[in-house]
């Protein structure tokens, strides 16, 4: 009986071991899996460098932290100075022998004040190559400066020639000034505010003789001739008798109006008219009117 019991126990032990064998096989990795885990992973092959491109030395390579913190960072390029605009055709005509002038940028004022193609008119070159100084220099649109230069060269110089001395100075009472008409707040913009007007008080000859445009002691023929030439060249001429603000100087401008309308208001008064002479305006007093 003892032998028979031992045989039974051996059979039971063998059956139990056979039942646990599949589980042990499932938990134990196969030889193929182990070899796959231990096999080295192939590294990516480096890309060939294009021909003609040299490698960047590591010392010149920018730090990666800089690009990581701000990927949009780019090296600052030096500022490029803006090129000045080319001179206008008007300025080229002035510079070709009409006047001594400098181009300038006129700071735009409040409202409508300001203009483009502005020059500083310093002197007018006369036909005999002399220079008539504009005192003080006038700030004007180039088109207005050209009209003034042509007026002086072609009309004023011949009119003053019989007086025996050449023209030396144009007395500029006012040119550009940002203001309304007659310096009234809220009034329509003056042509002075558009650099399109100049007030002339007198012409001075080389012998220092002064020809006041509103002086009734000056020949009426001469003043009538000056008036006719001014009204033919400019769209607005204001003098004595116009509005009470131009008794001591002449205002001329190139204002544009509908249908080409022109305004010429300058009374050439005789000496014996019986009207008292206007008082001398102080030199520092600003002009009024248009």
LOTOR-84714 format. One record per residue: residue number from 1; residue in three letters; chain; x, y, z of N, C-alpha, C in turn. Coordinates in steps of 0.1 Angstrom, whole numbers, plus 5000, padded with zeros to 4 digits. Example, Ala and Ser with C-alpha at 12.3 -4.5 7.8 and 13.67 -1.06 7.14 Angstrom:
2
{1,'ALA','A',{5132,4943,5078},{5123,4955,5078},{5132,4967,5078}}
{2,'SER','A',{5128,4978,5071},{5137,4989,5071},{5129,5000,5079}}
//
This chain:
290
{1,'UNK','A',{5008,4988,5000},{5000,5000,5000},{5009,5012,5000}}
{2,'UNK','A',{5019,5012,5007},{5028,5024,5008},{5034,5027,4994}}
{3,'UNK','A',{5037,5017,4987},{5042,5020,4973},{5032,5025,4964}}
{4,'UNK','A',{5020,5020,4965},{5009,5026,4957},{5006,5041,4960}}
{5,'UNK','A',{5007,5044,4973},{5004,5059,4977},{5015,5068,4972}}
{6,'UNK','A',{5028,5063,4972},{5039,5071,4966},{5037,5074,4952}}
{7,'UNK','A',{5032,5063,4945},{5030,5065,4930},{5019,5076,4928}}
{8,'UNK','A',{5008,5075,4936},{4997,5085,4934},{5003,5099,4937}}
{9,'UNK','A',{5011,5101,4947},{5016,5115,4950},{5025,5120,4939}}
{10,'UNK','A',{5033,5111,4933},{5042,5115,4922},{5034,5120,4910}}
{11,'UNK','A',{5022,5112,4907},{5014,5116,4896},{5007,5130,4898}}
{12,'UNK','A',{5003,5132,4911},{4997,5145,4914},{5007,5157,4912}}
{13,'UNK','A',{5019,5154,4917},{5029,5165,4916},{5033,5168,4901}}
{14,'UNK','A',{5033,5157,4893},{5036,5159,4879},{5025,5167,4872}}
{15,'UNK','A',{5012,5164,4876},{5001,5171,4870},{5001,5186,4874}}
{16,'UNK','A',{5004,5188,4886},{5005,5203,4891},{5015,5210,4883}}
{17,'UNK','A',{5027,5204,4882},{5038,5210,4875},{5034,5213,4860}}
{18,'UNK','A',{5027,5203,4854},{5024,5205,4840},{5014,5216,4839}}
{19,'UNK','A',{5005,5218,4849},{4995,5229,4848},{5001,5243,4849}}
{20,'UNK','A',{5012,5244,4857},{5019,5257,4859},{5029,5260,4848}}
{21,'UNK','A',{5032,5251,4839},{5043,5254,4829},{5038,5264,4819}}
{22,'UNK','A',{5026,5264,4814},{5022,5275,4804},{5023,5289,4810}}
{23,'UNK','A',{5020,5290,4823},{5021,5304,4829},{5035,5308,4830}}
{24,'UNK','A',{5044,5299,4833},{5058,5303,4834},{5064,5307,4820}}
{25,'UNK','A',{5059,5299,4810},{5063,5302,4796},{5058,5316,4792}}
{26,'UNK','A',{5046,5320,4796},{5040,5333,4792},{5048,5344,4799}}
{27,'UNK','A',{5052,5342,4811},{5059,5353,4818},{5074,5354,4814}}
{28,'UNK','A',{5080,5344,4809},{5094,5344,4806},{5095,5349,4791}}
{29,'UNK','A',{5103,5360,4789},{5105,5365,4775},{5112,5355,4767}}
{30,'UNK','A',{5108,5355,4754},{5115,5346,4745},{5129,5351,4742}}
{31,'UNK','A',{5136,5342,4736},{5150,5346,4732},{5150,5357,4721}}
{32,'UNK','A',{5140,5356,4712},{5139,5367,4702},{5136,5380,4707}}
{33,'UNK','A',{5127,5381,4717},{5123,5394,4723},{5135,5400,4731}}
{34,'UNK','A',{5142,5392,4738},{5154,5397,4746},{5164,5402,4736}}
{35,'UNK','A',{5167,5395,4725},{5177,5400,4716},{5173,5413,4709}}
{36,'UNK','A',{5159,5415,4707},{5154,5427,4701},{5157,5439,4710}}
{37,'UNK','A',{5154,5437,4723},{5156,5448,4733},{5171,5452,4734}}
{38,'UNK','A',{5180,5442,4733},{5194,5444,4735},{5201,5449,4722}}
{39,'UNK','A',{5194,5449,4711},{5200,5453,4698},{5201,5468,4698}}
{40,'UNK','A',{5212,5474,4693},{5215,5488,4693},{5205,5495,4683}}
{41,'UNK','A',{5200,5507,4687},{5191,5515,4678},{5200,5522,4668}}
{42,'UNK','A',{5197,5521,4655},{5205,5528,4645},{5203,5543,4646}}
{43,'UNK','A',{5214,5551,4646},{5213,5566,4647},{5210,5572,4633}}
{44,'UNK','A',{5203,5583,4632},{5201,5589,4619},{5213,5593,4612}}
{45,'UNK','A',{5214,5591,4599},{5226,5595,4591},{5226,5610,4589}}
{46,'UNK','A',{5238,5616,4590},{5238,5631,4588},{5236,5634,4574}}
{47,'UNK','A',{5229,5645,4572},{5226,5650,4558},{5238,5656,4552}}
{48,'UNK','A',{5240,5653,4539},{5252,5659,4533},{5250,5674,4531}}
{49,'UNK','A',{5261,5682,4533},{5261,5696,4533},{5261,5701,4518}}
{50,'UNK','A',{5253,5710,4514},{5253,5715,4500},{5267,5720,4496}}
{51,'UNK','A',{5270,5718,4483},{5284,5722,4479},{5285,5738,4480}}
{52,'UNK','A',{5297,5742,4484},{5300,5756,4485},{5296,5763,4498}}
{53,'UNK','A',{5290,5755,4508},{5285,5761,4520},{5295,5756,4531}}
{54,'UNK','A',{5302,5766,4537},{5312,5762,4547},{5305,5760,4561}}
{55,'UNK','A',{5310,5751,4569},{5304,5749,4582},{5306,5762,4591}}
{56,'UNK','A',{5296,5764,4600},{5297,5776,4609},{5305,5772,4621}}
{57,'UNK','A',{5315,5779,4625},{5323,5775,4637},{5314,5776,4649}}
{58,'UNK','A',{5317,5767,4658},{5308,5767,4670},{5310,5780,4678}}
{59,'UNK','A',{5321,5787,4677},{5323,5799,4684},{5314,5810,4679}}
{60,'UNK','A',{5309,5809,4667},{5301,5819,4661},{5286,5815,4661}}
{61,'UNK','A',{5283,5804,4667},{5269,5799,4667},{5262,5807,4678}}
{62,'UNK','A',{5251,5814,4676},{5244,5821,4686},{5239,5811,4697}}
{63,'UNK','A',{5238,5816,4709},{5233,5808,4720},{5219,5805,4718}}
{64,'UNK','A',{5215,5792,4720},{5202,5787,4718},{5192,5794,4727}}
{65,'UNK','A',{5197,5798,4739},{5188,5804,4749},{5182,5817,4744}}
{66,'UNK','A',{5190,5824,4736},{5185,5837,4731},{5173,5835,4721}}
{67,'UNK','A',{5174,5825,4713},{5163,5822,4703},{5151,5815,4711}}
{68,'UNK','A',{5154,5807,4721},{5144,5801,4728},{5135,5811,4736}}
{69,'UNK','A',{5142,5822,4741},{5134,5832,4748},{5127,5842,4739}}
{70,'UNK','A',{5132,5844,4727},{5126,5854,4718},{5129,5849,4704}}
{71,'UNK','A',{5121,5840,4698},{5124,5835,4685},{5123,5845,4674}}
{72,'UNK','A',{5116,5857,4677},{5114,5867,4666},{5126,5877,4666}}
{73,'UNK','A',{5136,5875,4675},{5147,5884,4676},{5155,5884,4663}}
{74,'UNK','A',{5157,5896,4658},{5166,5898,4646},{5176,5908,4649}}
{75,'UNK','A',{5188,5907,4643},{5198,5918,4645},{5193,5931,4639}}
{76,'UNK','A',{5195,5942,4647},{5190,5955,4643},{5199,5960,4632}}
{77,'UNK','A',{5193,5965,4622},{5201,5971,4611},{5202,5986,4613}}
{78,'UNK','A',{5212,5992,4609},{5214,6007,4611},{5203,6015,4603}}
{79,'UNK','A',{5198,6026,4609},{5188,6033,4602},{5193,6039,4589}}
{80,'UNK','A',{5184,6039,4579},{5188,6045,4566},{5182,6059,4565}}
{81,'UNK','A',{5190,6068,4563},{5186,6082,4562},{5177,6084,4549}}
{82,'UNK','A',{5166,6091,4551},{5157,6093,4539},{5163,6103,4530}}
{83,'UNK','A',{5163,6100,4517},{5168,6109,4507},{5159,6121,4505}}
{84,'UNK','A',{5164,6133,4505},{5156,6145,4502},{5149,6144,4489}}
{85,'UNK','A',{5137,6150,4487},{5131,6149,4474},{5138,6157,4464}}
{86,'UNK','A',{5138,6154,4451},{5145,6161,4441},{5139,6175,4440}}
{87,'UNK','A',{5147,6185,4436},{5142,6199,4435},{5131,6199,4424}}
{88,'UNK','A',{5121,6208,4426},{5110,6210,4417},{5115,6217,4404}}
{89,'UNK','A',{5107,6216,4394},{5110,6224,4381},{5111,6239,4384}}
{90,'UNK','A',{5102,6243,4393},{5101,6258,4397},{5115,6262,4403}}
{91,'UNK','A',{5119,6254,4412},{5132,6257,4419},{5144,6257,4409}}
{92,'UNK','A',{5144,6248,4400},{5154,6247,4390},{5154,6260,4382}}
{93,'UNK','A',{5143,6265,4379},{5142,6278,4371},{5148,6289,4379}}
{94,'UNK','A',{5144,6290,4392},{5150,6300,4401},{5165,6299,4402}}
{95,'UNK','A',{5170,6287,4403},{5184,6285,4405},{5192,6287,4392}}
{96,'UNK','A',{5185,6287,4381},{5192,6289,4368},{5195,6303,4365}}
{97,'UNK','A',{5192,6313,4374},{5196,6327,4371},{5186,6337,4375}}
{98,'UNK','A',{5174,6332,4381},{5164,6342,4385},{5166,6347,4399}}
{99,'UNK','A',{5171,6339,4408},{5171,6343,4422},{5181,6335,4430}}
{100,'UNK','A',{5184,6340,4442},{5191,6333,4452},{5181,6328,4462}}
{101,'UNK','A',{5179,6315,4462},{5169,6309,4471},{5174,6295,4476}}
{102,'UNK','A',{5168,6291,4487},{5171,6279,4493},{5158,6271,4495}}
{103,'UNK','A',{5158,6258,4492},{5146,6250,4495},{5145,6248,4510}}
{104,'UNK','A',{5133,6247,4515},{5131,6246,4529},{5118,6238,4532}}
{105,'UNK','A',{5118,6231,4543},{5106,6224,4548},{5098,6233,4557}}
{106,'UNK','A',{5086,6236,4553},{5078,6245,4561},{5070,6237,4571}}
{107,'UNK','A',{5072,6239,4583},{5064,6232,4594},{5049,6236,4592}}
{108,'UNK','A',{5041,6226,4591},{5027,6228,4590},{5021,6233,4603}}
{109,'UNK','A',{5014,6244,4602},{5008,6250,4614},{4994,6245,4617}}
{110,'UNK','A',{4987,6251,4626},{4974,6247,4629},{4964,6250,4617}}
{111,'UNK','A',{4954,6242,4616},{4944,6244,4606},{4949,6242,4592}}
{112,'UNK','A',{4948,6251,4583},{4952,6250,4569},{4966,6256,4567}}
{113,'UNK','A',{4972,6261,4577},{4985,6268,4575},{4995,6258,4569}}
{114,'UNK','A',{5004,6264,4561},{5015,6256,4555},{5014,6255,4540}}
{115,'UNK','A',{5024,6249,4534},{5025,6247,4519},{5036,6238,4516}}
{116,'UNK','A',{5036,6233,4504},{5047,6225,4499},{5055,6233,4489}}
{117,'UNK','A',{5067,6227,4485},{5076,6234,4476},{5078,6248,4480}}
{118,'UNK','A',{5083,6250,4492},{5086,6263,4498},{5101,6267,4497}}
{119,'UNK','A',{5103,6280,4494},{5117,6284,4493},{5119,6296,4502}}
{120,'UNK','A',{5132,6299,4505},{5136,6311,4512},{5142,6320,4502}}
{121,'UNK','A',{5135,6330,4498},{5139,6339,4488},{5149,6350,4494}}
{122,'UNK','A',{5161,6349,4490},{5171,6358,4496},{5175,6370,4488}}
{123,'UNK','A',{5175,6368,4475},{5179,6379,4466},{5173,6376,4452}}
{124,'UNK','A',{5172,6386,4444},{5167,6385,4430},{5179,6389,4421}}
{125,'UNK','A',{5182,6380,4411},{5193,6383,4402},{5188,6391,4391}}
{126,'UNK','A',{5193,6403,4389},{5188,6413,4379},{5194,6409,4366}}
{127,'UNK','A',{5188,6415,4355},{5193,6411,4341},{5208,6415,4340}}
{128,'UNK','A',{5213,6425,4347},{5228,6428,4346},{5236,6420,4355}}
{129,'UNK','A',{5231,6409,4361},{5237,6400,4370},{5239,6406,4384}}
{130,'UNK','A',{5235,6418,4387},{5235,6424,4400},{5224,6416,4408}}
{131,'UNK','A',{5225,6417,4421},{5216,6411,4430},{5208,6421,4438}}
{132,'UNK','A',{5195,6421,4438},{5187,6429,4447},{5183,6420,4459}}
{133,'UNK','A',{5187,6424,4470},{5185,6417,4483},{5171,6418,4487}}
{134,'UNK','A',{5165,6407,4491},{5151,6407,4497},{5154,6408,4512}}
{135,'UNK','A',{5149,6419,4518},{5152,6421,4533},{5140,6423,4541}}
{136,'UNK','A',{5137,6415,4550},{5144,6402,4553},{5140,6391,4543}}
{137,'UNK','A',{5147,6380,4542},{5144,6370,4532},{5129,6366,4534}}
{138,'UNK','A',{5123,6363,4523},{5109,6359,4523},{5107,6344,4522}}
{139,'UNK','A',{5098,6339,4530},{5094,6325,4529},{5081,6324,4521}}
{140,'UNK','A',{5083,6318,4509},{5072,6317,4499},{5071,6304,4492}}
{141,'UNK','A',{5059,6301,4487},{5059,6290,4478},{5068,6293,4466}}
{142,'UNK','A',{5073,6283,4460},{5082,6285,4449},{5075,6293,4437}}
{143,'UNK','A',{5063,6290,4434},{5056,6296,4424},{5054,6311,4427}}
{144,'UNK','A',{5052,6315,4439},{5050,6329,4443},{5064,6336,4443}}
{145,'UNK','A',{5074,6329,4447},{5088,6335,4446},{5092,6337,4432}}
{146,'UNK','A',{5088,6328,4423},{5092,6330,4409},{5084,6342,4403}}
{147,'UNK','A',{5071,6344,4407},{5064,6355,4402},{5069,6368,4407}}
{148,'UNK','A',{5074,6369,4419},{5080,6381,4425},{5093,6384,4417}}
{149,'UNK','A',{5101,6374,4415},{5114,6376,4408},{5112,6381,4394}}
{150,'UNK','A',{5102,6375,4387},{5099,6380,4373},{5094,6394,4374}}
{151,'UNK','A',{5085,6398,4383},{5080,6411,4384},{5091,6421,4386}}
{152,'UNK','A',{5100,6418,4395},{5111,6427,4398},{5120,6429,4386}}
{153,'UNK','A',{5124,6418,4380},{5134,6418,4369},{5128,6425,4357}}
{154,'UNK','A',{5115,6422,4353},{5110,6426,4341},{5102,6439,4341}}
{155,'UNK','A',{5097,6443,4353},{5088,6455,4354},{5094,6465,4363}}
{156,'UNK','A',{5099,6461,4375},{5104,6471,4385},{5117,6477,4380}}
{157,'UNK','A',{5126,6469,4376},{5139,6475,4372},{5138,6485,4360}}
{158,'UNK','A',{5131,6482,4350},{5129,6492,4339},{5122,6505,4344}}
{159,'UNK','A',{5112,6503,4354},{5105,6515,4359},{5114,6524,4367}}
{160,'UNK','A',{5123,6518,4374},{5132,6526,4383},{5145,6531,4376}}
{161,'UNK','A',{5147,6526,4364},{5159,6530,4357},{5161,6545,4355}}
{162,'UNK','A',{5150,6553,4352},{5153,6567,4350},{5157,6574,4363}}
{163,'UNK','A',{5157,6568,4375},{5161,6574,4387},{5176,6574,4389}}
{164,'UNK','A',{5183,6567,4380},{5198,6569,4379},{5206,6559,4387}}
{165,'UNK','A',{5200,6551,4395},{5208,6541,4403},{5201,6528,4403}}
{166,'UNK','A',{5208,6517,4403},{5202,6504,4402},{5195,6500,4414}}
{167,'UNK','A',{5186,6491,4413},{5179,6485,4425},{5188,6477,4433}}
{168,'UNK','A',{5187,6479,4447},{5196,6472,4456},{5188,6463,4466}}
{169,'UNK','A',{5176,6468,4470},{5169,6461,4480},{5154,6461,4478}}
{170,'UNK','A',{5148,6450,4481},{5133,6449,4481},{5129,6448,4496}}
{171,'UNK','A',{5122,6458,4500},{5118,6459,4514},{5106,6449,4517}}
{172,'UNK','A',{5108,6438,4522},{5098,6428,4525},{5092,6431,4539}}
{173,'UNK','A',{5079,6435,4539},{5072,6438,4551},{5067,6425,4558}}
{174,'UNK','A',{5063,6415,4550},{5058,6403,4555},{5056,6392,4544}}
{175,'UNK','A',{5059,6380,4548},{5057,6369,4539},{5049,6358,4546}}
{176,'UNK','A',{5054,6346,4548},{5047,6336,4555},{5044,6339,4569}}
{177,'UNK','A',{5031,6337,4573},{5027,6338,4587},{5014,6331,4589}}
{178,'UNK','A',{5013,6322,4598},{5001,6314,4600},{4991,6323,4608}}
{179,'UNK','A',{4981,6328,4600},{4971,6337,4606},{4959,6338,4597}}
{180,'UNK','A',{4948,6343,4602},{4936,6346,4594},{4937,6360,4588}}
{181,'UNK','A',{4928,6363,4580},{4928,6376,4573},{4926,6387,4584}}
{182,'UNK','A',{4934,6397,4583},{4933,6409,4592},{4935,6405,4606}}
{183,'UNK','A',{4941,6393,4609},{4944,6389,4622},{4932,6387,4631}}
{184,'UNK','A',{4921,6384,4625},{4908,6382,4632},{4906,6367,4635}}
{185,'UNK','A',{4904,6364,4647},{4902,6350,4651},{4889,6344,4644}}
{186,'UNK','A',{4891,6333,4638},{4880,6326,4631},{4878,6331,4616}}
{187,'UNK','A',{4886,6341,4612},{4885,6346,4598},{4890,6336,4588}}
{188,'UNK','A',{4887,6338,4576},{4893,6329,4565},{4908,6330,4565}}
{189,'UNK','A',{4914,6319,4562},{4928,6318,4562},{4934,6328,4552}}
{190,'UNK','A',{4944,6335,4557},{4951,6345,4549},{4960,6338,4539}}
{191,'UNK','A',{4963,6344,4527},{4973,6338,4518},{4987,6338,4524}}
{192,'UNK','A',{4989,6347,4534},{5002,6347,4541},{5003,6333,4548}}
{193,'UNK','A',{4992,6328,4554},{4993,6315,4561},{4995,6303,4551}}
{194,'UNK','A',{4994,6306,4538},{4997,6295,4528},{5010,6298,4521}}
{195,'UNK','A',{5018,6307,4526},{5031,6311,4519},{5028,6315,4505}}
{196,'UNK','A',{5017,6322,4502},{5014,6326,4489},{5012,6341,4487}}
{197,'UNK','A',{5018,6349,4496},{5016,6363,4496},{5029,6370,4501}}
{198,'UNK','A',{5031,6382,4497},{5042,6391,4502},{5037,6405,4503}}
{199,'UNK','A',{5041,6412,4513},{5038,6426,4515},{5051,6434,4512}}
{200,'UNK','A',{5050,6443,4502},{5062,6451,4498},{5060,6465,4502}}
{201,'UNK','A',{5069,6471,4509},{5068,6484,4514},{5075,6494,4506}}
{202,'UNK','A',{5087,6490,4501},{5095,6500,4493},{5106,6493,4485}}
{203,'UNK','A',{5111,6500,4475},{5123,6496,4468},{5134,6506,4471}}
{204,'UNK','A',{5146,6500,4474},{5157,6509,4478},{5168,6508,4467}}
{205,'UNK','A',{5173,6519,4462},{5183,6520,4452},{5197,6519,4458}}
{206,'UNK','A',{5207,6517,4449},{5221,6515,4453},{5226,6528,4460}}
{207,'UNK','A',{5220,6540,4456},{5224,6552,4463},{5216,6555,4475}}
{208,'UNK','A',{5209,6545,4480},{5201,6545,4493},{5188,6554,4491}}
{209,'UNK','A',{5185,6557,4480},{5172,6564,4478},{5161,6554,4479}}
{210,'UNK','A',{5151,6558,4487},{5140,6548,4491},{5127,6552,4483}}
{211,'UNK','A',{5122,6543,4476},{5109,6545,4468},{5098,6538,4475}}
{212,'UNK','A',{5090,6546,4483},{5079,6540,4491},{5067,6539,4481}}
{213,'UNK','A',{5061,6527,4480},{5051,6525,4471},{5038,6532,4474}}
{214,'UNK','A',{5036,6536,4486},{5024,6544,4490},{5027,6559,4493}}
{215,'UNK','A',{5039,6563,4490},{5043,6577,4492},{5038,6586,4481}}
{216,'UNK','A',{5029,6595,4485},{5023,6604,4475},{5033,6614,4469}}
{217,'UNK','A',{5045,6615,4476},{5055,6624,4470},{5062,6617,4459}}
{218,'UNK','A',{5061,6605,4457},{5067,6598,4446},{5058,6600,4433}}
{219,'UNK','A',{5065,6602,4422},{5058,6605,4409},{5046,6596,4407}}
{220,'UNK','A',{5034,6602,4404},{5022,6594,4401},{5024,6585,4389}}
{221,'UNK','A',{5031,6590,4379},{5034,6581,4368},{5041,6568,4372}}
{222,'UNK','A',{5051,6570,4380},{5058,6558,4385},{5049,6549,4393}}
{223,'UNK','A',{5042,6554,4402},{5033,6546,4410},{5022,6539,4402}}
{224,'UNK','A',{5017,6547,4392},{5007,6541,4383},{5013,6529,4375}}
{225,'UNK','A',{5025,6531,4371},{5031,6520,4363},{5034,6508,4372}}
{226,'UNK','A',{5038,6510,4385},{5040,6499,4394},{5027,6492,4397}}
{227,'UNK','A',{5016,6500,4398},{5003,6494,4401},{4998,6485,4389}}
{228,'UNK','A',{5000,6490,4377},{4995,6483,4365},{5003,6470,4364}}
{229,'UNK','A',{5016,6470,4366},{5024,6458,4365},{5020,6448,4376}}
{230,'UNK','A',{5018,6453,4388},{5014,6443,4399},{5001,6437,4396}}
{231,'UNK','A',{4991,6445,4391},{4978,6439,4389},{4978,6430,4377}}
{232,'UNK','A',{4987,6431,4368},{4988,6422,4356},{4994,6409,4360}}
{233,'UNK','A',{5003,6408,4371},{5010,6396,4374},{5004,6388,4385}}
{234,'UNK','A',{4997,6395,4395},{4992,6388,4406},{4977,6388,4406}}
{235,'UNK','A',{4971,6379,4413},{4956,6378,4413},{4950,6387,4424}}
{236,'UNK','A',{4958,6391,4433},{4953,6400,4444},{4963,6411,4446}}
{237,'UNK','A',{4959,6424,4445},{4967,6435,4448},{4959,6444,4457}}
{238,'UNK','A',{4964,6447,4469},{4958,6456,4479},{4967,6467,4483}}
{239,'UNK','A',{4962,6479,4483},{4970,6490,4487},{4961,6501,4494}}
{240,'UNK','A',{4966,6513,4494},{4957,6524,4500},{4943,6524,4493}}
{241,'UNK','A',{4933,6526,4502},{4920,6526,4497},{4913,6512,4496}}
{242,'UNK','A',{4920,6502,4500},{4914,6488,4498},{4905,6485,4510}}
{243,'UNK','A',{4911,6484,4522},{4904,6480,4534},{4909,6487,4547}}
{244,'UNK','A',{4917,6497,4546},{4922,6504,4557},{4934,6497,4564}}
{245,'UNK','A',{4938,6485,4559},{4950,6478,4565},{4962,6479,4556}}
{246,'UNK','A',{4961,6485,4545},{4972,6485,4535},{4975,6500,4531}}
{247,'UNK','A',{4976,6509,4540},{4979,6523,4537},{4994,6525,4536}}
{248,'UNK','A',{5002,6516,4542},{5016,6519,4542},{5024,6508,4534}}
{249,'UNK','A',{5017,6499,4527},{5024,6488,4520},{5015,6483,4510}}
{250,'UNK','A',{5020,6474,4501},{5012,6468,4490},{5013,6453,4492}}
{251,'UNK','A',{5001,6447,4492},{5000,6432,4494},{4997,6426,4480}}
{252,'UNK','A',{5005,6416,4477},{5003,6409,4464},{5003,6394,4467}}
{253,'UNK','A',{4994,6386,4460},{4994,6372,4462},{4989,6365,4449}}
{254,'UNK','A',{4989,6352,4449},{4984,6344,4438},{4972,6335,4442}}
{255,'UNK','A',{4963,6341,4449},{4951,6333,4453},{4943,6329,4441}}
{256,'UNK','A',{4938,6317,4442},{4930,6311,4431},{4915,6313,4434}}
{257,'UNK','A',{4908,6319,4424},{4894,6321,4426},{4886,6315,4414}}
{258,'UNK','A',{4873,6314,4416},{4865,6308,4406},{4864,6318,4394}}
{259,'UNK','A',{4864,6312,4382},{4863,6319,4370},{4875,6329,4368}}
{260,'UNK','A',{4886,6326,4375},{4898,6335,4373},{4897,6349,4377}}
{261,'UNK','A',{4888,6351,4387},{4885,6365,4392},{4898,6370,4398}}
{262,'UNK','A',{4900,6383,4396},{4912,6390,4401},{4908,6402,4409}}
{263,'UNK','A',{4916,6406,4419},{4912,6418,4428},{4924,6427,4427}}
{264,'UNK','A',{4921,6440,4423},{4932,6450,4422},{4926,6463,4428}}
{265,'UNK','A',{4930,6465,4441},{4925,6477,4448},{4937,6484,4454}}
{266,'UNK','A',{4942,6494,4446},{4953,6502,4450},{4951,6516,4445}}
{267,'UNK','A',{4947,6525,4453},{4945,6539,4449},{4958,6547,4448}}
{268,'UNK','A',{4961,6551,4437},{4973,6560,4435},{4969,6574,4437}}
{269,'UNK','A',{4971,6580,4449},{4966,6593,4453},{4976,6604,4449}}
{270,'UNK','A',{4971,6615,4444},{4980,6626,4442},{4985,6633,4455}}
{271,'UNK','A',{4995,6641,4454},{5001,6647,4466},{4991,6658,4471}}
{272,'UNK','A',{4984,6665,4461},{4975,6676,4465},{4961,6672,4467}}
{273,'UNK','A',{4959,6659,4470},{4945,6654,4472},{4938,6659,4484}}
{274,'UNK','A',{4946,6665,4494},{4940,6670,4506},{4938,6660,4516}}
{275,'UNK','A',{4942,6648,4514},{4942,6637,4524},{4955,6636,4532}}
{276,'UNK','A',{4954,6637,4545},{4967,6637,4553},{4975,6624,4550}}
{277,'UNK','A',{4988,6626,4550},{4996,6614,4548},{4995,6604,4559}}
{278,'UNK','A',{4995,6591,4556},{4994,6581,4567},{5006,6582,4576}}
{279,'UNK','A',{5004,6580,4589},{5016,6581,4599},{5025,6569,4596}}
{280,'UNK','A',{5038,6571,4599},{5047,6561,4597},{5045,6549,4607}}
{281,'UNK','A',{5043,6537,4602},{5041,6526,4610},{5055,6521,4616}}
{282,'UNK','A',{5055,6519,4629},{5068,6514,4635},{5073,6502,4628}}
{283,'UNK','A',{5086,6501,4626},{5092,6490,4619},{5089,6476,4625}}
{284,'UNK','A',{5087,6476,4638},{5085,6463,4645},{5070,6459,4645}}
{285,'UNK','A',{5061,6468,4640},{5047,6465,4641},{5044,6455,4630}}
{286,'UNK','A',{5036,6444,4633},{5033,6434,4623},{5023,6440,4613}}
{287,'UNK','A',{5023,6436,4600},{5014,6441,4591},{5000,6434,4593}}
{288,'UNK','A',{4990,6441,4588},{4976,6436,4589},{4971,6434,4575}}
{289,'UNK','A',{4959,6429,4574},{4953,6427,4561},{4954,6413,4556}}
{290,'UNK','A',{4953,6411,4543},{4954,6397,4538},{4968,6392,4540}}
//
